Amino acid sequence: MNNPAHAPNVAFFAAESPDARAAFTELSARYGNGNLAGADVVVVLGGDGTMLRALHQTMNRKARIFGMNCGTVGFLMNRYDPAGLLERIRRAEQVILHPLQLTALTGDGQEHRLVAINEISLLRETAQAAKISIEIDGRERMNELVCDGVLVATPAGSTAYNLSAHGPILPLASGVLALTPISAFRPRRWRGAILPQRAKLRFIIREPERRPVSATADFNEIREVTEVTVCQDQSTALTLLFDPEHHLEERILQEQFQA
């Protein structure tokens, strides 16, 4: 990395918080700030929400993503340190993520498509509980789930909303997805399922006029859905970079032993 000819073209992507903007100013002064569209590496400054927004914006590019925590939780981020950034990028270990693809039909007959890195969730819109049937690979597995909602989480997203809903934490290399109910009323004791990552899920909303349901992919929402299909997009690969001592696989393992 001492030879500038081999240094990556780095661009910075920062949250609007004071800490992230201060970090953006400091790092841009030290390393310059390349064009986001042509960058080899995008350095994300903020928290996990900022990381998700950066991943969505760079999804169709070949840039690698290195996050530095200027937020609160920062599960997907490395520690913030302005010194030695290019060397850290050189030493970083790669994690490849494949997003989820959502296809939703709404009551007006429209078809919508979204992608998610963490999870796709279906949530009731009113005081009425949702009634949802679940098919997996063309076979009905649950005729009627009465609930506040249900979500599908990737391993990278399994420690986020999924964990709060009492879903399982999934190791990155597990090759599976978590299907987790949100406040299930019937069947009362159903805790969800762990599915192969290549599974294709189809959710059919029962009584959608009386019991409207929205579908959310990370932070993008579609209202009044009647049917939602979810599958992993193997054709899209996102490359995250982590310091060897703070690798994402180790963080997910540690999370399973937290009190």
C-alpha positions in Angstrom: 0.0 0.0 0.0 3.0 2.3 0.1 2.9 2.6 -3.7 0.2 5.1 -4.6 -0.3 3.3 -7.9 -1.7 0.3 -6.0 -3.9 2.3 -3.6 -7.6 1.8 -4.0 -9.8 4.6 -5.2 -11.7 5.4 -2.0 -15.0 7.3 -1.6 -16.7 8.2 1.7 -20.4 7.8 2.4 -21.5 9.5 5.7 -24.6 9.8 7.8 -25.9 13.3 8.7 -25.0 13.0 12.4 -22.3 15.5 13.7 -19.9 12.7 14.5 -20.2 11.2 11.0 -19.9 14.6 9.3 -16.8 15.4 11.4 -15.3 12.0 10.4 -16.1 12.7 6.7 -14.2 16.0 6.9 -11.2 14.5 8.6 -10.9 11.5 6.3 -11.5 13.4 3.1 -8.7 15.8 4.1 -6.3 12.8 4.8 -7.1 10.5 1.9 -9.1 12.6 -0.6 -12.7 11.7 -1.6 -13.2 9.8 -4.8 -16.3 9.6 -6.9 -18.8 7.2 -5.4 -19.7 5.8 -8.8 -16.2 4.9 -9.7 -14.8 3.9 -6.3 -13.0 0.6 -5.6 -13.8 0.9 -1.9 -16.6 2.8 -0.3 -15.9 3.8 3.4 -19.2 4.1 5.2 -19.3 6.5 8.3 -22.2 6.1 10.6 -24.2 3.2 12.1 -25.9 0.1 10.7 -28.7 2.2 9.1 -26.2 4.2 7.1 -24.5 0.9 6.1 -27.8 -0.4 4.8 -28.4 2.7 2.8 -24.9 2.6 1.3 -25.3 -1.1 0.4 -28.5 -0.3 -1.4 -27.0 2.6 -3.3 -23.9 0.6 -4.4 -25.7 -2.7 -5.0 -25.1 -2.8 -8.8 -21.5 -1.7 -8.6 -18.4 -3.8 -7.9 -17.2 -1.6 -5.0 -16.2 -3.2 -1.7 -17.7 -1.7 1.5 -15.7 -0.9 4.6 -17.7 0.6 7.5 -16.5 2.6 10.4 -18.8 3.1 13.4 -19.8 6.7 14.1 -23.3 5.7 15.3 -24.6 3.6 18.2 -24.8 -0.2 17.7 -22.6 -0.5 14.6 -22.9 -4.3 14.2 -21.9 -4.2 10.6 -19.2 -1.6 11.2 -15.5 -1.6 12.1 -14.2 0.7 14.9 -13.5 4.3 13.9 -9.8 5.3 13.6 -8.7 7.8 11.0 -5.1 6.5 11.0 -3.9 3.7 8.7 -7.1 3.4 6.7 -5.5 2.1 3.5 -3.6 -0.5 5.4 -6.7 -1.6 7.2 -8.5 -2.0 3.9 -5.6 -4.0 2.5 -5.7 -6.4 5.5 -9.4 -6.6 5.7 -11.3 -9.9 5.4 -14.2 -10.2 2.9 -17.7 -11.2 3.6 -20.0 -11.9 0.7 -23.7 -11.2 1.2 -26.6 -12.0 -1.1 -29.7 -9.8 -0.7 -33.4 -11.0 -0.6 -35.7 -10.2 -3.5 -39.3 -9.2 -2.7 -42.1 -9.3 -5.3 -45.4 -8.0 -4.0 -48.9 -7.7 -5.4 -51.1 -4.9 -4.0 -54.9 -4.6 -3.9 -54.9 -2.3 -7.0 -53.3 -5.1 -9.1 -49.8 -3.5 -9.2 -46.6 -5.5 -8.9 -43.7 -4.1 -6.9 -40.1 -5.3 -6.4 -37.7 -4.5 -3.6 -34.4 -5.9 -2.2 -33.3 -6.3 1.4 -29.9 -7.0 3.0 -31.2 -7.6 6.5 -34.8 -8.7 6.4 -38.2 -8.6 4.7 -41.1 -8.2 7.1 -44.9 -8.3 6.7 -46.8 -6.2 9.3 -50.4 -5.6 10.1 -51.5 -2.0 9.3 -54.4 -1.7 11.7 -55.7 -3.0 15.0 -56.9 -6.1 13.3 -54.5 -9.1 13.5 -53.1 -10.2 10.1 -54.0 -13.6 8.7 -51.3 -15.0 6.5 -50.9 -18.4 4.7 -47.3 -19.5 4.0 -46.1 -21.6 1.1 -42.5 -22.8 0.7 -41.3 -24.0 -2.7 -44.9 -24.3 -3.9 -46.2 -26.3 -1.0 -48.5 -24.8 1.7 -46.8 -25.2 5.1 -49.2 -23.1 7.1 -52.8 -22.4 6.2 -53.3 -19.5 8.5 -50.9 -17.6 10.8 -52.8 -15.1 12.9 -50.2 -12.6 14.0 -48.9 -9.0 14.1 -46.6 -10.1 11.3 -43.9 -12.4 10.0 -40.4 -11.8 8.7 -37.6 -13.5 6.7 -34.1 -12.7 7.8 -30.7 -13.3 6.2 -27.8 -14.4 8.5 -26.4 -10.9 8.4 -29.8 -9.5 9.5 -30.6 -12.3 12.0 -29.2 -10.2 14.9 -31.4 -7.2 14.1 -35.3 -7.2 14.0 -35.3 -11.0 13.8 -33.5 -11.4 17.2 -35.9 -8.8 18.8 -38.8 -11.0 17.6 -37.1 -14.0 19.3 -35.9 -15.5 16.0 -32.6 -17.5 15.8 -29.2 -16.1 15.2 -27.7 -17.5 12.0 -24.0 -18.0 11.3 -22.9 -16.4 8.1 -21.8 -19.7 6.6 -25.0 -21.5 7.6 -26.6 -21.2 4.2 -30.1 -20.7 5.7 -32.8 -18.1 6.3 -34.9 -17.4 9.4 -38.7 -17.4 9.1 -39.9 -15.7 12.3 -43.4 -14.9 13.4 -44.1 -11.5 15.1 -46.5 -11.9 18.1 -48.2 -15.0 16.8 -51.7 -15.5 18.2 -52.5 -18.8 16.3 -50.8 -21.2 16.3 -49.7 -19.8 19.6 -46.6 -21.9 20.1 -45.2 -21.7 16.6 -41.7 -20.3 16.9 -40.9 -20.1 13.2 -38.6 -22.1 10.9 -35.1 -22.3 9.5 -35.1 -22.7 5.7 -32.5 -23.3 3.0 -31.2 -20.1 1.5 -32.5 -21.2 -1.9 -36.1 -21.6 -0.6 -38.8 -19.6 -2.3 -41.5 -18.3 0.1 -44.9 -17.1 -0.8 -47.2 -15.3 1.7 -50.9 -14.9 0.9 -52.8 -12.3 2.9 -56.2 -13.4 4.1 -59.0 -10.9 4.2 -56.7 -8.0 2.9 -59.5 -5.4 2.9 -60.4 -6.0 6.5 -56.9 -6.9 7.7 -54.5 -4.9 5.6 -50.8 -5.8 5.7 -47.7 -3.9 4.6 -44.4 -5.4 3.3 -41.0 -3.8 4.2 -37.6 -4.6 2.7 -35.1 -3.1 5.1 -36.5 0.5 5.2 -38.6 0.5 2.0 -42.3 -0.2 2.5 -45.2 -1.3 0.3 -48.7 -0.8 1.7 -51.8 -3.0 1.3 -50.1 -6.1 -0.1 -52.2 -9.1 -1.1 -49.4 -11.5 -1.9 -45.6 -11.5 -1.3 -42.9 -13.7 -2.7 -39.4 -13.8 -1.2 -36.3 -15.5 -2.4 -32.5 -14.9 -2.2 -30.9 -13.1 -5.2 -27.9 -15.3 -5.9 -27.0 -13.1 -8.9 -26.2 -10.1 -6.7 -23.1 -10.2 -4.4 -22.2 -7.5 -1.9 -18.7 -7.4 -0.5 -18.2 -6.1 3.0 -14.7 -5.7 4.5 -13.9 -6.3 8.2 -10.8 -5.9 10.3 -9.6 -9.5 11.0 -10.0 -9.0 14.8 -13.6 -7.8 14.4 -14.8 -10.2 11.7 -18.6 -10.4 11.3 -18.7 -14.2 11.7 -17.1 -13.7 15.2 -19.6 -11.0 16.1 -22.5 -13.2 15.2 -21.0 -16.0 17.3 -20.4 -13.7 20.3 -24.0 -12.4 20.1 -25.2 -15.9 20.9 -23.6 -15.8 24.3 -24.8 -12.3 25.3 -26.9 -12.2 28.5 
